[in-house]
Amino acid sequence: MIQAGDQEVLLSDAERLAERIRAEGGEVTLEIWENMWSVFQMMSDMLPEAQEAIGSMGSFVRKMWKL
């Protein structure tokens, strides 16, 4: 799983990483969050989007680990 904000300085890096994983036959989930920036998840006490992103991470882990 890759999460990035659309205001992220390294957004293109996240997109290229996801493309490369897919090209190599890997499975990847890329989430691009609107109006968010680098490490926005660290502000979960103030941003509902950050809380939602963290919840999405949890769902991804549960799915991958079949929990």
C-alpha positions as CSV (number, residue, x, y, z in Angstrom):
1,M,0.0,0.0,0.0
2,I,1.2,3.4,-0.9
3,Q,-0.6,6.6,0.3
4,A,0.3,10.0,-1.0
5,G,-1.3,13.4,-1.0
6,D,-2.0,15.2,-4.3
7,Q,0.1,18.1,-2.9
8,E,3.0,15.7,-2.0
9,V,6.3,16.9,-3.3
10,L,7.2,13.3,-4.2
11,L,3.8,12.3,-5.7
12,S,5.4,11.3,-9.0
13,D,7.8,9.0,-7.1
14,A,4.8,7.2,-5.4
15,E,3.1,6.8,-8.8
16,R,6.2,5.5,-10.5
17,L,6.8,3.0,-7.6
18,A,3.3,1.7,-8.0
19,E,3.7,1.4,-11.8
20,R,7.0,-0.5,-11.3
21,I,5.5,-2.9,-8.8
22,R,2.6,-3.7,-11.2
23,A,5.1,-4.1,-14.1
24,E,7.0,-6.7,-12.1
25,G,3.7,-8.6,-11.5
26,G,3.2,-7.4,-7.9
27,E,0.0,-6.2,-6.3
28,V,-0.1,-2.7,-5.1
29,T,-2.8,-0.3,-3.8
30,L,-2.1,3.4,-4.5
31,E,-4.2,5.9,-2.7
32,I,-3.8,9.6,-3.6
33,W,-5.6,11.9,-1.1
34,E,-7.0,15.2,-2.4
35,N,-5.6,18.4,-0.9
36,M,-3.1,16.4,1.3
37,W,0.6,16.7,1.7
38,S,3.5,14.6,2.8
39,V,2.9,12.5,6.0
40,F,-0.6,14.0,6.5
41,Q,-1.4,10.9,8.4
42,M,0.6,12.2,11.4
43,M,-2.1,14.9,11.9
44,S,-4.8,12.4,12.7
45,D,-5.8,14.3,15.8
46,M,-6.8,17.3,13.6
47,L,-7.6,15.9,10.1
48,P,-10.5,13.6,9.4
49,E,-8.7,12.6,6.2
50,A,-5.8,11.4,8.2
51,Q,-8.0,9.3,10.4
52,E,-9.6,7.8,7.3
53,A,-6.2,7.1,5.7
54,I,-5.1,5.3,8.9
55,G,-8.3,3.3,8.8
56,S,-7.6,2.4,5.2
57,M,-4.2,1.2,6.2
58,G,-5.7,-1.1,8.8
59,S,-8.2,-2.5,6.3
60,F,-5.4,-3.2,3.9
61,V,-3.3,-5.0,6.5
62,R,-6.3,-7.1,7.6
63,K,-7.0,-8.0,4.0
64,M,-3.4,-8.9,3.2
65,W,-3.0,-10.9,6.4
66,K,-6.5,-12.4,6.1
67,L,-7.5,-11.2,9.6
